[in-house]
Amino acid sequence: MKYTEEHEWLLDDDGVITVGITEHATEQLGDIVFVELPEVGTEVTKDDEIVVIESVKAASDILAPLDGEIVEVNEAIVDEPGKINEDPMGDAWFFKMKPSDPSQIDDYMDEAGYKDFIS
């Protein structure tokens, strides 16, 4: 698993990258009440704003961590955004993507680096 400075986690499953937000991010946001995901088939460029999250505290954007194509979205969190607070590192992932340049994932932190970053 890799982590971004924007508090996203990335899990490489045989070339398909699952993306979600970290527990730290959910703690900062508070109760999440709305999420808007990209459409399957959307081509994204690294750092594009592709997900909108609204919580009781603020609205935030999730940035594309890599160049590539969105291949799946998690509709369950659209219907029940509170699941993101309950299981941000598991069932409440946001989207899966097929990167056009898989080596971009190497730019991100491992778990130890992320823990140092948030401390």
C-alpha positions in Angstrom: 0.0 0.0 0.0 1.2 3.5 -0.8 0.0 6.9 0.6 -0.2 10.4 -0.8 0.3 13.7 1.0 -3.4 14.3 0.3 -4.2 11.4 2.6 -5.2 8.9 -0.1 -4.2 5.3 0.0 -3.4 3.2 -3.1 -3.4 -0.5 -3.3 -2.0 -2.2 -6.4 -3.9 -5.4 -7.2 -2.2 -6.9 -10.2 -2.0 -3.6 -12.1 -5.4 -2.2 -11.0 -5.1 0.5 -8.3 -7.7 0.8 -5.7 -7.9 4.3 -4.2 -9.5 5.5 -0.9 -8.8 8.0 1.9 -7.0 7.3 5.1 -8.4 7.0 8.6 -6.5 10.2 9.4 -8.3 12.0 6.6 -11.7 10.9 7.9 -10.8 12.1 11.4 -9.9 15.5 10.0 -13.1 15.7 7.9 -15.6 14.6 10.5 -18.8 12.9 9.5 -19.0 12.5 5.7 -22.5 13.2 4.3 -22.0 13.3 0.5 -19.6 11.9 -2.1 -19.6 12.3 -5.8 -17.5 9.8 -7.8 -16.2 9.9 -11.4 -17.8 7.9 -14.1 -16.3 4.5 -15.2 -14.3 5.0 -18.3 -13.2 8.5 -17.4 -9.6 9.2 -18.4 -7.8 11.2 -15.7 -4.5 12.9 -15.4 -2.5 12.9 -12.1 -3.7 15.8 -9.8 -7.1 16.2 -11.6 -9.9 16.8 -9.1 -12.1 13.7 -9.6 -14.0 13.1 -6.4 -16.0 15.5 -4.3 -16.5 14.8 -0.6 -18.7 16.8 1.8 -18.6 16.5 5.5 -20.2 18.3 8.4 -17.0 20.4 8.6 -16.0 21.1 4.9 -16.0 20.1 1.3 -12.9 18.5 -0.2 -11.7 17.2 -3.5 -9.9 13.9 -4.1 -7.2 14.2 -6.7 -6.3 11.5 -9.2 -3.1 10.0 -7.8 -2.0 8.7 -11.2 -2.6 9.1 -14.9 -5.1 6.4 -16.2 -8.6 5.3 -16.6 -11.3 4.8 -14.0 -12.4 1.2 -14.3 -14.8 0.8 -11.2 -16.4 3.0 -8.6 -17.8 2.1 -5.2 -21.5 3.0 -5.5 -22.1 1.8 -1.9 -20.4 4.9 -0.5 -22.6 7.2 -2.7 -25.7 5.6 -1.2 -24.2 5.6 2.3 -21.4 8.1 2.6 -21.1 7.4 6.4 -19.4 4.1 5.5 -16.3 6.1 4.7 -16.0 7.1 8.4 -16.7 3.5 9.4 -14.2 1.6 7.2 -12.0 4.1 5.2 -9.2 1.6 4.7 -11.4 -1.3 3.6 -14.9 -1.5 2.1 -15.2 2.3 1.7 -12.7 2.6 -1.2 -13.6 5.3 -3.8 -12.5 4.0 -7.2 -10.3 1.6 -9.1 -8.1 2.7 -11.9 -5.9 1.2 -14.6 -2.8 3.5 -14.6 -1.2 4.4 -18.0 2.2 4.8 -16.2 2.3 2.3 -13.3 5.7 3.6 -12.2 4.0 6.8 -10.9 3.0 4.8 -7.8 6.6 4.7 -6.8 6.5 8.5 -6.1 4.3 7.9 -3.0 5.1 7.0 0.6 5.0 3.6 2.2 3.2 3.1 5.5 6.2 4.1 7.7 6.7 7.3 5.6 3.0 8.2 5.9 3.0 7.7 9.7 6.0 10.0 9.9 4.2 12.5 7.6 1.1 12.7 9.8 2.9 12.8 13.1 
